[in-house]
Amino acid sequence: MAKKIYETEKSYKFNISQLSEIYGMDRKTIRRRLNYAGVKPSLNASGAKLYALLDASIAIMSFEKQTQELVYRIHGR
């Protein structure tokens, strides 16, 4: 069952603008985080760069967690 959910989640693909809207972040921020994490886009029939939601989410949110941990270390919390 978990494998089926994982495969279904990987099939959802979005472009940078859509991911920006989903996460409420600037498109440049989304693009930077995806590039930093090494997430590669796939291309659809019209040549648009689309990112698997699962891969993009992991990259975007792990960056948030890394930043939060760094702030806590700096401020001793």
Distance bins in CASP14 RR format, pairs under 12 A and 6 or more apart:
PFRMAT RR
TARGET T0000
AUTHOR 0000-0000-0000
RMODE 2
METHOD distances of the structure
MODEL  1
1 7 0 0 0 0 0 1 0 0 0 0 0
1 8 0 0 0 0 0 1 0 0 0 0 0
2 8 0 0 0 0 0 1 0 0 0 0 0
2 9 0 0 0 0 0 1 0 0 0 0 0
3 9 0 0 0 0 0 1 0 0 0 0 0
3 10 0 0 0 0 0 1 0 0 0 0 0
4 10 0 0 0 0 0 1 0 0 0 0 0
4 11 0 0 0 0 0 1 0 0 0 0 0
5 11 0 0 0 0 0 1 0 0 0 0 0
5 12 0 0 0 0 0 1 0 0 0 0 0
5 54 0 0 0 0 1 0 0 0 0 0 0
6 12 0 0 0 0 0 1 0 0 0 0 0
6 52 0 0 0 0 0 1 0 0 0 0 0
6 53 0 0 0 0 0 1 0 0 0 0 0
6 54 1 0 0 1 0 0 0 0 0 0 0
6 55 0 0 0 0 0 1 0 0 0 0 0
6 58 0 0 0 0 0 1 0 0 0 0 0
7 52 0 0 0 0 0 1 0 0 0 0 0
7 54 0 0 0 0 1 0 0 0 0 0 0
8 52 0 0 0 0 0 1 0 0 0 0 0
8 53 0 0 0 0 0 1 0 0 0 0 0
8 54 0 0 0 0 1 0 0 0 0 0 0
9 52 1 0 0 1 0 0 0 0 0 0 0
9 53 1 0 0 1 0 0 0 0 0 0 0
9 54 1 0 1 0 0 0 0 0 0 0 0
9 55 0 0 0 0 1 0 0 0 0 0 0
9 56 0 0 0 0 0 1 0 0 0 0 0
9 57 0 0 0 0 1 0 0 0 0 0 0
9 58 0 0 0 0 0 1 0 0 0 0 0
10 42 0 0 0 0 0 1 0 0 0 0 0
10 50 0 0 0 0 0 1 0 0 0 0 0
10 51 0 0 0 0 0 1 0 0 0 0 0
10 52 1 0 1 0 0 0 0 0 0 0 0
10 53 1 0 0 1 0 0 0 0 0 0 0
10 54 1 0 1 0 0 0 0 0 0 0 0
10 55 1 0 0 1 0 0 0 0 0 0 0
10 56 0 0 0 0 0 1 0 0 0 0 0
10 57 0 0 0 0 0 1 0 0 0 0 0
10 58 0 0 0 0 0 1 0 0 0 0 0
11 42 0 0 0 0 0 1 0 0 0 0 0
11 50 0 0 0 0 0 1 0 0 0 0 0
11 52 1 0 0 1 0 0 0 0 0 0 0
11 53 0 0 0 0 1 0 0 0 0 0 0
11 54 0 0 0 0 1 0 0 0 0 0 0
11 55 0 0 0 0 0 1 0 0 0 0 0
12 18 0 0 0 0 0 1 0 0 0 0 0
12 19 0 0 0 0 0 1 0 0 0 0 0
12 22 0 0 0 0 0 1 0 0 0 0 0
12 42 0 0 0 0 0 1 0 0 0 0 0
12 50 0 0 0 0 1 0 0 0 0 0 0
12 51 0 0 0 0 1 0 0 0 0 0 0
12 52 1 0 0 1 0 0 0 0 0 0 0
12 53 1 0 1 0 0 0 0 0 0 0 0
12 54 1 0 0 1 0 0 0 0 0 0 0
12 55 0 0 0 0 0 1 0 0 0 0 0
12 56 0 0 0 0 1 0 0 0 0 0 0
12 57 0 0 0 0 1 0 0 0 0 0 0
13 19 0 0 0 0 0 1 0 0 0 0 0
13 39 0 0 0 0 0 1 0 0 0 0 0
13 41 0 0 0 0 1 0 0 0 0 0 0
13 42 1 0 0 1 0 0 0 0 0 0 0
13 43 0 0 0 0 0 1 0 0 0 0 0
13 44 1 0 0 1 0 0 0 0 0 0 0
13 45 0 0 0 0 0 1 0 0 0 0 0
13 48 0 0 0 0 1 0 0 0 0 0 0
13 49 0 0 0 0 1 0 0 0 0 0 0
13 50 1 1 0 0 0 0 0 0 0 0 0
13 51 1 0 0 1 0 0 0 0 0 0 0
13 52 1 0 1 0 0 0 0 0 0 0 0
13 53 1 0 0 1 0 0 0 0 0 0 0
13 54 0 0 0 0 1 0 0 0 0 0 0
13 55 0 0 0 0 1 0 0 0 0 0 0
13 56 0 0 0 0 1 0 0 0 0 0 0
14 20 0 0 0 0 1 0 0 0 0 0 0
14 21 0 0 0 0 1 0 0 0 0 0 0
14 22 1 0 0 1 0 0 0 0 0 0 0
14 23 0 0 0 0 0 1 0 0 0 0 0
14 27 0 0 0 0 0 1 0 0 0 0 0
14 30 0 0 0 0 1 0 0 0 0 0 0
14 34 0 0 0 0 0 1 0 0 0 0 0
14 39 0 0 0 0 0 1 0 0 0 0 0
14 41 0 0 0 0 0 1 0 0 0 0 0
14 42 0 0 0 0 0 1 0 0 0 0 0
14 44 0 0 0 0 0 1 0 0 0 0 0
14 48 0 0 0 0 0 1 0 0 0 0 0
14 49 0 0 0 0 0 1 0 0 0 0 0
14 50 1 0 0 1 0 0 0 0 0 0 0
14 51 1 0 0 1 0 0 0 0 0 0 0
14 52 0 0 0 0 1 0 0 0 0 0 0
14 53 1 0 1 0 0 0 0 0 0 0 0
14 54 0 0 0 0 0 1 0 0 0 0 0
14 55 0 0 0 0 0 1 0 0 0 0 0
14 56 1 0 0 1 0 0 0 0 0 0 0
14 57 0 0 0 0 1 0 0 0 0 0 0
14 60 0 0 0 0 0 1 0 0 0 0 0
15 21 0 0 0 0 0 1 0 0 0 0 0
15 22 0 0 0 0 0 1 0 0 0 0 0
15 27 0 0 0 0 1 0 0 0 0 0 0
15 30 0 0 0 0 1 0 0 0 0 0 0
15 31 0 0 0 0 0 1 0 0 0 0 0
15 34 0 0 0 0 0 1 0 0 0 0 0
15 41 0 0 0 0 1 0 0 0 0 0 0
15 42 0 0 0 0 0 1 0 0 0 0 0
15 43 0 0 0 0 0 1 0 0 0 0 0
15 44 0 0 0 0 1 0 0 0 0 0 0
15 46 0 0 0 0 0 1 0 0 0 0 0
15 47 0 0 0 0 0 1 0 0 0 0 0
15 48 1 0 1 0 0 0 0 0 0 0 0
15 49 1 0 0 1 0 0 0 0 0 0 0
15 50 1 0 1 0 0 0 0 0 0 0 0
15 51 1 0 0 1 0 0 0 0 0 0 0
15 52 0 0 0 0 0 1 0 0 0 0 0
15 53 0 0 0 0 0 1 0 0 0 0 0
15 56 0 0 0 0 0 1 0 0 0 0 0
16 22 0 0 0 0 0 1 0 0 0 0 0
16 23 0 0 0 0 0 1 0 0 0 0 0
16 25 0 0 0 0 0 1 0 0 0 0 0
16 26 0 0 0 0 0 1 0 0 0 0 0
16 27 1 0 1 0 0 0 0 0 0 0 0
16 28 0 0 0 0 1 0 0 0 0 0 0
16 29 0 0 0 0 0 1 0 0 0 0 0
16 30 1 0 1 0 0 0 0 0 0 0 0
16 31 1 0 1 0 0 0 0 0 0 0 0
16 32 0 0 0 0 0 1 0 0 0 0 0
16 33 0 0 0 0 0 1 0 0 0 0 0
16 34 1 0 0 1 0 0 0 0 0 0 0
16 35 0 0 0 0 0 1 0 0 0 0 0
16 39 0 0 0 0 0 1 0 0 0 0 0
16 41 0 0 0 0 1 0 0 0 0 0 0
16 48 0 0 0 0 1 0 0 0 0 0 0
16 49 1 0 0 1 0 0 0 0 0 0 0
16 50 0 0 0 0 1 0 0 0 0 0 0
16 51 1 0 0 1 0 0 0 0 0 0 0
16 56 0 0 0 0 1 0 0 0 0 0 0
16 60 0 0 0 0 0 1 0 0 0 0 0
17 23 0 0 0 0 0 1 0 0 0 0 0
17 24 0 0 0 0 0 1 0 0 0 0 0
17 25 0 0 0 0 0 1 0 0 0 0 0
17 26 0 0 0 0 0 1 0 0 0 0 0
17 27 1 0 0 1 0 0 0 0 0 0 0
17 28 0 0 0 0 0 1 0 0 0 0 0
17 30 0 0 0 0 1 0 0 0 0 0 0
17 31 0 0 0 0 0 1 0 0 0 0 0
17 48 0 0 0 0 0 1 0 0 0 0 0
17 49 0 0 0 0 0 1 0 0 0 0 0
17 50 0 0 0 0 0 1 0 0 0 0 0
17 51 0 0 0 0 0 1 0 0 0 0 0
18 24 0 0 0 0 0 1 0 0 0 0 0
18 25 0 0 0 0 0 1 0 0 0 0 0
18 27 0 0 0 0 1 0 0 0 0 0 0
18 30 0 0 0 0 1 0 0 0 0 0 0
18 48 0 0 0 0 0 1 0 0 0 0 0
18 49 0 0 0 0 0 1 0 0 0 0 0
18 50 0 0 0 0 1 0 0 0 0 0 0
18 51 0 0 0 0 1 0 0 0 0 0 0
18 53 0 0 0 0 1 0 0 0 0 0 0
18 56 0 0 0 0 1 0 0 0 0 0 0
19 25 0 0 0 0 1 0 0 0 0 0 0
19 26 0 0 0 0 0 1 0 0 0 0 0
19 27 0 0 0 0 1 0 0 0 0 0 0
19 28 0 0 0 0 0 1 0 0 0 0 0
19 29 0 0 0 0 1 0 0 0 0 0 0
19 30 1 0 1 0 0 0 0 0 0 0 0
19 31 0 0 0 0 1 0 0 0 0 0 0
19 33 0 0 0 0 1 0 0 0 0 0 0
19 34 0 0 0 0 1 0 0 0 0 0 0
19 39 0 0 0 0 0 1 0 0 0 0 0
19 41 0 0 0 0 0 1 0 0 0 0 0
19 49 0 0 0 0 0 1 0 0 0 0 0
19 50 0 0 0 0 1 0 0 0 0 0 0
19 51 1 0 0 1 0 0 0 0 0 0 0
19 52 0 0 0 0 0 1 0 0 0 0 0
19 53 0 0 0 0 1 0 0 0 0 0 0
19 54 0 0 0 0 0 1 0 0 0 0 0
19 55 0 0 0 0 0 1 0 0 0 0 0
19 56 1 0 1 0 0 0 0 0 0 0 0
19 57 0 0 0 0 1 0 0 0 0 0 0
19 59 0 0 0 0 1 0 0 0 0 0 0
19 60 1 0 0 1 0 0 0 0 0 0 0
19 61 0 0 0 0 0 1 0 0 0 0 0
20 26 1 0 0 1 0 0 0 0 0 0 0
20 27 1 0 1 0 0 0 0 0 0 0 0
20 28 0 0 0 0 1 0 0 0 0 0 0
20 29 1 0 0 1 0 0 0 0 0 0 0
20 30 1 0 1 0 0 0 0 0 0 0 0
20 31 0 0 0 0 1 0 0 0 0 0 0
20 32 0 0 0 0 0 1 0 0 0 0 0
20 33 0 0 0 0 0 1 0 0 0 0 0
20 34 0 0 0 0 0 1 0 0 0 0 0
20 51 0 0 0 0 0 1 0 0 0 0 0
20 56 0 0 0 0 0 1 0 0 0 0 0
20 60 0 0 0 0 0 1 0 0 0 0 0
21 27 0 0 0 0 1 0 0 0 0 0 0
21 30 0 0 0 0 1 0 0 0 0 0 0
22 30 0 0 0 0 1 0 0 0 0 0 0
22 51 0 0 0 0 0 1 0 0 0 0 0
22 53 0 0 0 0 1 0 0 0 0 0 0
22 56 0 0 0 0 1 0 0 0 0 0 0
22 57 0 0 0 0 1 0 0 0 0 0 0
22 60 0 0 0 0 1 0 0 0 0 0 0
22 61 0 0 0 0 0 1 0 0 0 0 0
23 29 0 0 0 0 1 0 0 0 0 0 0
23 30 1 0 0 1 0 0 0 0 0 0 0
23 33 0 0 0 0 1 0 0 0 0 0 0
23 34 0 0 0 0 0 1 0 0 0 0 0
23 51 0 0 0 0 0 1 0 0 0 0 0
23 53 0 0 0 0 0 1 0 0 0 0 0
23 56 0 0 0 0 1 0 0 0 0 0 0
23 57 0 0 0 0 1 0 0 0 0 0 0
23 59 0 0 0 0 0 1 0 0 0 0 0
23 60 1 0 1 0 0 0 0 0 0 0 0
23 61 0 0 0 0 1 0 0 0 0 0 0
23 63 0 0 0 0 0 1 0 0 0 0 0
23 64 0 0 0 0 1 0 0 0 0 0 0
24 30 0 0 0 0 1 0 0 0 0 0 0
24 60 0 0 0 0 0 1 0 0 0 0 0
25 31 0 0 0 0 1 0 0 0 0 0 0
25 32 0 0 0 0 1 0 0 0 0 0 0
25 33 0 0 0 0 1 0 0 0 0 0 0
25 34 0 0 0 0 0 1 0 0 0 0 0
25 56 0 0 0 0 0 1 0 0 0 0 0
25 60 1 0 0 1 0 0 0 0 0 0 0
25 61 0 0 0 0 0 1 0 0 0 0 0
25 63 0 0 0 0 0 1 0 0 0 0 0
25 64 0 0 0 0 1 0 0 0 0 0 0
26 32 0 0 0 0 1 0 0 0 0 0 0
26 33 0 0 0 0 0 1 0 0 0 0 0
26 60 0 0 0 0 0 1 0 0 0 0 0
27 33 0 0 0 0 0 1 0 0 0 0 0
27 34 0 0 0 0 0 1 0 0 0 0 0
28 34 0 0 0 0 0 1 0 0 0 0 0
28 35 0 0 0 0 0 1 0 0 0 0 0
29 35 0 0 0 0 0 1 0 0 0 0 0
29 36 0 0 0 0 0 1 0 0 0 0 0
29 59 0 0 0 0 0 1 0 0 0 0 0
29 60 0 0 0 0 1 0 0 0 0 0 0
29 63 0 0 0 0 1 0 0 0 0 0 0
29 64 0 0 0 0 0 1 0 0 0 0 0
29 67 0 0 0 0 0 1 0 0 0 0 0
30 36 0 0 0 0 0 1 0 0 0 0 0
30 37 0 0 0 0 0 1 0 0 0 0 0
30 39 0 0 0 0 0 1 0 0 0 0 0
30 41 0 0 0 0 0 1 0 0 0 0 0
30 49 0 0 0 0 0 1 0 0 0 0 0
30 51 0 0 0 0 1 0 0 0 0 0 0
30 56 1 0 0 1 0 0 0 0 0 0 0
30 57 0 0 0 0 0 1 0 0 0 0 0
30 59 0 0 0 0 1 0 0 0 0 0 0
30 60 1 0 0 1 0 0 0 0 0 0 0
30 61 0 0 0 0 0 1 0 0 0 0 0
30 63 0 0 0 0 0 1 0 0 0 0 0
30 64 0 0 0 0 0 1 0 0 0 0 0
31 37 0 0 0 0 0 1 0 0 0 0 0
31 38 0 0 0 0 0 1 0 0 0 0 0
31 39 0 0 0 0 0 1 0 0 0 0 0
31 41 0 0 0 0 0 1 0 0 0 0 0
31 49 0 0 0 0 1 0 0 0 0 0 0
31 51 0 0 0 0 0 1 0 0 0 0 0
31 56 0 0 0 0 0 1 0 0 0 0 0
31 59 0 0 0 0 0 1 0 0 0 0 0
31 60 0 0 0 0 0 1 0 0 0 0 0
32 38 0 0 0 0 0 1 0 0 0 0 0
32 39 0 0 0 0 0 1 0 0 0 0 0
32 59 0 0 0 0 0 1 0 0 0 0 0
32 60 0 0 0 0 0 1 0 0 0 0 0
32 63 0 0 0 0 1 0 0 0 0 0 0
33 39 0 0 0 0 1 0 0 0 0 0 0
33 51 0 0 0 0 0 1 0 0 0 0 0
33 55 0 0 0 0 0 1 0 0 0 0 0
33 56 0 0 0 0 1 0 0 0 0 0 0
33 57 0 0 0 0 0 1 0 0 0 0 0
33 58 0 0 0 0 0 1 0 0 0 0 0
33 59 1 0 1 0 0 0 0 0 0 0 0
33 60 1 0 1 0 0 0 0 0 0 0 0
33 61 0 0 0 0 1 0 0 0 0 0 0
33 62 0 0 0 0 1 0 0 0 0 0 0
33 63 1 0 1 0 0 0 0 0 0 0 0
33 64 0 0 0 0 1 0 0 0 0 0 0
33 65 0 0 0 0 0 1 0 0 0 0 0
33 66 0 0 0 0 0 1 0 0 0 0 0
33 67 0 0 0 0 0 1 0 0 0 0 0
34 40 0 0 0 0 1 0 0 0 0 0 0
34 41 1 0 0 1 0 0 0 0 0 0 0
34 49 0 0 0 0 1 0 0 0 0 0 0
34 50 0 0 0 0 0 1 0 0 0 0 0
34 51 1 0 0 1 0 0 0 0 0 0 0
34 52 0 0 0 0 0 1 0 0 0 0 0
34 53 0 0 0 0 0 1 0 0 0 0 0
34 55 0 0 0 0 1 0 0 0 0 0 0
34 56 1 0 0 1 0 0 0 0 0 0 0
34 57 0 0 0 0 0 1 0 0 0 0 0
34 58 0 0 0 0 0 1 0 0 0 0 0
34 59 1 0 1 0 0 0 0 0 0 0 0
34 60 1 0 0 1 0 0 0 0 0 0 0
34 61 0 0 0 0 0 1 0 0 0 0 0
34 62 0 0 0 0 0 1 0 0 0 0 0
34 63 0 0 0 0 1 0 0 0 0 0 0
35 41 0 0 0 0 0 1 0 0 0 0 0
35 49 0 0 0 0 0 1 0 0 0 0 0
35 51 0 0 0 0 0 1 0 0 0 0 0
35 56 0 0 0 0 0 1 0 0 0 0 0
35 59 0 0 0 0 1 0 0 0 0 0 0
35 60 0 0 0 0 0 1 0 0 0 0 0
35 63 0 0 0 0 0 1 0 0 0 0 0
36 59 1 0 0 1 0 0 0 0 0 0 0
36 60 0 0 0 0 0 1 0 0 0 0 0
36 62 0 0 0 0 1 0 0 0 0 0 0
36 63 1 0 0 1 0 0 0 0 0 0 0
36 66 0 0 0 0 1 0 0 0 0 0 0
36 67 0 0 0 0 0 1 0 0 0 0 0
37 51 0 0 0 0 0 1 0 0 0 0 0
37 55 0 0 0 0 1 0 0 0 0 0 0
37 56 0 0 0 0 1 0 0 0 0 0 0
37 57 0 0 0 0 0 1 0 0 0 0 0
37 58 1 0 0 1 0 0 0 0 0 0 0
37 59 1 1 0 0 0 0 0 0 0 0 0
37 60 0 0 0 0 1 0 0 0 0 0 0
37 61 0 0 0 0 0 1 0 0 0 0 0
37 62 1 0 0 1 0 0 0 0 0 0 0
37 63 1 0 0 1 0 0 0 0 0 0 0
37 64 0 0 0 0 0 1 0 0 0 0 0
37 66 0 0 0 0 0 1 0 0 0 0 0
38 51 0 0 0 0 0 1 0 0 0 0 0
38 55 0 0 0 0 1 0 0 0 0 0 0
38 56 0 0 0 0 0 1 0 0 0 0 0
38 58 0 0 0 0 0 1 0 0 0 0 0
38 59 1 0 0 1 0 0 0 0 0 0 0
38 62 0 0 0 0 0 1 0 0 0 0 0
38 63 0 0 0 0 0 1 0 0 0 0 0
39 49 0 0 0 0 0 1 0 0 0 0 0
39 50 0 0 0 0 0 1 0 0 0 0 0
39 51 1 0 0 1 0 0 0 0 0 0 0
39 52 0 0 0 0 1 0 0 0 0 0 0
39 53 0 0 0 0 0 1 0 0 0 0 0
39 54 0 0 0 0 0 1 0 0 0 0 0
39 55 1 0 1 0 0 0 0 0 0 0 0
39 56 1 0 0 1 0 0 0 0 0 0 0
39 57 0 0 0 0 1 0 0 0 0 0 0
39 58 0 0 0 0 1 0 0 0 0 0 0
39 59 1 0 1 0 0 0 0 0 0 0 0
39 60 0 0 0 0 1 0 0 0 0 0 0
39 62 0 0 0 0 0 1 0 0 0 0 0
39 63 0 0 0 0 0 1 0 0 0 0 0
40 49 0 0 0 0 1 0 0 0 0 0 0
40 50 0 0 0 0 0 1 0 0 0 0 0
40 51 0 0 0 0 1 0 0 0 0 0 0
40 52 0 0 0 0 1 0 0 0 0 0 0
40 55 0 0 0 0 1 0 0 0 0 0 0
40 56 0 0 0 0 0 1 0 0 0 0 0
40 59 0 0 0 0 0 1 0 0 0 0 0
41 47 0 0 0 0 1 0 0 0 0 0 0
41 48 0 0 0 0 1 0 0 0 0 0 0
41 49 1 1 0 0 0 0 0 0 0 0 0
41 50 1 0 1 0 0 0 0 0 0 0 0
41 51 1 0 1 0 0 0 0 0 0 0 0
41 52 0 0 0 0 1 0 0 0 0 0 0
41 55 0 0 0 0 1 0 0 0 0 0 0
41 56 0 0 0 0 1 0 0 0 0 0 0
41 59 0 0 0 0 0 1 0 0 0 0 0
42 48 0 0 0 0 1 0 0 0 0 0 0
42 49 1 0 0 1 0 0 0 0 0 0 0
42 50 1 0 1 0 0 0 0 0 0 0 0
42 51 1 0 0 1 0 0 0 0 0 0 0
42 52 1 0 0 1 0 0 0 0 0 0 0
42 53 0 0 0 0 0 1 0 0 0 0 0
42 55 0 0 0 0 1 0 0 0 0 0 0
42 56 0 0 0 0 0 1 0 0 0 0 0
43 49 1 0 0 1 0 0 0 0 0 0 0
43 50 1 0 0 1 0 0 0 0 0 0 0
43 51 0 0 0 0 0 1 0 0 0 0 0
44 50 1 0 1 0 0 0 0 0 0 0 0
44 51 0 0 0 0 0 1 0 0 0 0 0
49 56 0 0 0 0 0 1 0 0 0 0 0
50 56 0 0 0 0 1 0 0 0 0 0 0
51 57 0 0 0 0 1 0 0 0 0 0 0
51 58 0 0 0 0 0 1 0 0 0 0 0
51 59 0 0 0 0 1 0 0 0 0 0 0
51 60 0 0 0 0 1 0 0 0 0 0 0
52 58 0 0 0 0 1 0 0 0 0 0 0
52 59 0 0 0 0 0 1 0 0 0 0 0
53 59 0 0 0 0 0 1 0 0 0 0 0
53 60 0 0 0 0 0 1 0 0 0 0 0
53 61 0 0 0 0 0 1 0 0 0 0 0
54 60 0 0 0 0 0 1 0 0 0 0 0
54 61 0 0 0 0 0 1 0 0 0 0 0
55 61 0 0 0 0 0 1 0 0 0 0 0
55 62 0 0 0 0 0 1 0 0 0 0 0
56 62 0 0 0 0 0 1 0 0 0 0 0
56 63 0 0 0 0 0 1 0 0 0 0 0
57 63 0 0 0 0 0 1 0 0 0 0 0
57 64 0 0 0 0 0 1 0 0 0 0 0
58 64 0 0 0 0 0 1 0 0 0 0 0
58 65 0 0 0 0 0 1 0 0 0 0 0
58 66 0 0 0 0 0 1 0 0 0 0 0
59 65 0 0 0 0 0 1 0 0 0 0 0
59 66 0 0 0 0 0 1 0 0 0 0 0
60 66 0 0 0 0 0 1 0 0 0 0 0
60 67 0 0 0 0 0 1 0 0 0 0 0
61 67 0 0 0 0 0 1 0 0 0 0 0
61 68 0 0 0 0 0 1 0 0 0 0 0
62 68 0 0 0 0 0 1 0 0 0 0 0
62 69 0 0 0 0 0 1 0 0 0 0 0
63 69 0 0 0 0 0 1 0 0 0 0 0
63 70 0 0 0 0 0 1 0 0 0 0 0
64 70 0 0 0 0 0 1 0 0 0 0 0
64 71 0 0 0 0 0 1 0 0 0 0 0
65 71 0 0 0 0 0 1 0 0 0 0 0
65 72 0 0 0 0 0 1 0 0 0 0 0
66 72 0 0 0 0 0 1 0 0 0 0 0
66 73 0 0 0 0 0 1 0 0 0 0 0
67 73 0 0 0 0 0 1 0 0 0 0 0
67 74 0 0 0 0 0 1 0 0 0 0 0
68 74 0 0 0 0 0 1 0 0 0 0 0
68 75 0 0 0 0 0 1 0 0 0 0 0
68 77 0 0 0 0 1 0 0 0 0 0 0
69 75 0 0 0 0 0 1 0 0 0 0 0
69 76 0 0 0 0 0 1 0 0 0 0 0
69 77 0 0 0 0 0 1 0 0 0 0 0
70 76 0 0 0 0 0 1 0 0 0 0 0
70 77 0 0 0 0 0 1 0 0 0 0 0
71 77 1 0 0 1 0 0 0 0 0 0 0
END
